[in-house]
Amino acid sequence: MSAFDVDAISLDSLHQRASAKWRAYEPDVIPAWVAEMDFPLAESIAAALHDAIDRSDVGYRWIGELPDALASFADATWGWNINPEHVIVLPDVLTSIAQAILLLTAPGDGVVVNTPVYPPFFSTVRDICGRELVDVPLLRDPSGHYELDLEGLAAAFARPEVTAYLLCSPHNPTGL
């Protein structure tokens, strides 16, 4: 991994970008509402993108070896044994969360979240999946450190209608 100078990126250069992150609000607003990289791409990623563009290879990608690559990576990194035939590729985290909730819970079931949390989780659980949002807020000590409310979680999990826990890890926005 190569290092780069984070001070080399100026706010003025970021405001020249075309993404919604930098265009949705006036320049006096620092947009922290979307998880979008502001630092330079890794050289290997930029090279792969340039290579694909140079070959006009910009169509929809077939998943190909991705399930096998994930299984190998998970085994080498965490010792997990993943069957590549059980890997499903989805376009983004919210679609993945919605599919998991829809498959593992029933309409009206409770899904626990810990606020503060990434705001789209609310609409995903309630509006897209039709599940009850059960909030167990994180605890914050006087120094500003957040931690899980284990007693609150135990009480929520004791409710018969609660069948899922949407754990945001690392926690957005607290970093817990």
N, C-alpha and C positions, 0 to 999 in steps of 0.2 A: 504494500500500500504506500503510495507516495504522499508526501505532505504538501500542503499548499498554504499560502498566506491568506488567512481569512480577512485580513484588512485590505487585500487587493480588490475586494468587491465593494463598489460604492453604491450608496442608496440611489444616486442619480442613474447609474447603469442599470440597476434593477427596475427603475421606473420606465426604462426604455423597452422592457420586455413586453411581448404581446399577450401573455397569459392572463386569464381572468383574475388570478391572484393580484397582479400588479395593475390591472385596468378597472377593477370593479369599484374602487373608491378613489377619492382625491389623494394627491401625493402626501398630504399631511397625516394619512392613516397608514400605519405599518400593518400589513395584512398577515395576521397570524391565524386566519380562519380556515386555511387549507394546507394540507401537508404536501408541499411542493418544494423541491430542492432548489436552493438559491446558489449553492456552491457549484463549481465546475464539475462536469461529468468526469468520471474516472477515464483516464486515457484509453484503456482497453474497451470501454463501452463506446466512447466517441469513435474509435477506430472501427468497431464492428458496425456502427450505424453508417459511417461514411462508406464502408465497403458495400453494405446493402444498397445504399443510394446509388453508388457508382455502377452497380449491376442492375439498377431499377427493380430490385427485389423488395418491393414495398407492399405486397399483397398480404392477405390474412395468413398468419403462420399456422402450420399444422403442428400439433403438440409433439409429434414425433417421439424423441427420446426423453422428453421432460419427466414423465413418470419414473423411468429408470434412473435418471440423474437425481431426482429427488430422493428416491429410495437409497441410492448409494451415498448421497450427502448426509441423509438422516442417520444412516448406519454409522458412517465414519465420524460424524460430529457428536451425536447423542447416544449412539448404540440402539437406536430404534429400528425395529424390523417392520418396514412398510411394504405391503404388497403393491407393486406398481399398477396392478389391475384395479386397485381400489382408489386410485388417484383421479380426482375430477378437477379439471382446470376451469376456473371461473375468472371473470374479467376484473374484479375488484373486491376489496374487503367487505363492503356493505352487501353486495350480492352474495358473497360467501356466508356472511352472518345470517342473512335472511334465509338462505337455503337450509342452513343448519337448524335454525329455529323452526322453520316449516316442517322439516323432516323429523325432528326430535320432540316436538311439543304438539299439543292440540289447541284448537281455537279456544281462547279464553284463559289458557294457562298463564301463570305468572312467570316473568323473566326478571331476575334480579340484575340490577346495574348499580354501580357505585358512582354517585355524583361527587364532585364535578366530573363530567365525562364528555367525550366527543359528541357534540350535539346531534349529528345524524343517527346516533344509536336510538334516540327517542322515537323518531318517525319510523325507523326500520322495525322496531319492536311493535309499536302501536298500530301504525297506519298500514305498513306493508304486510306485516305478519298477523295482525289482529290479536296480539297477545297483550296481557296486562303488564304494564311496567311497574316493577316493585323496586323502589329506590332505597338503598341502604347507603347513605352518605358516608364518605370517608371521614375519618376523624382527623382533626388538625390540632397539633399541640401549639403552645405559645411561641415556639421557635419557628413555626410555619411548616414543620414536617408533617406529612400525611401518612396515615396508616389505615389498614382495613379495620372496620368495626366488627370484630369477630363475634361479639354477642349479638349485634344487629343481624349479622348474616345467619347465625344459628336460629334466631327467631324467625327470620324470613324463610329459611329452609324447612322449618317445622310446619309451615302452612301447606296444607295438602295441594293447593292449586299451584304452588311454585314448583316448576319442573326443570328450570334451566337457570344458569348463571352466566351472564355475559361479562367475563372478566377481561378488562382492557389492560394488557400487559406488554410492554411497559405502559403505565397508565398515562393517558392523554387527557388532561393537560398537566398533571402533577408530577409525572416522572416516577411515581411509586413503582 
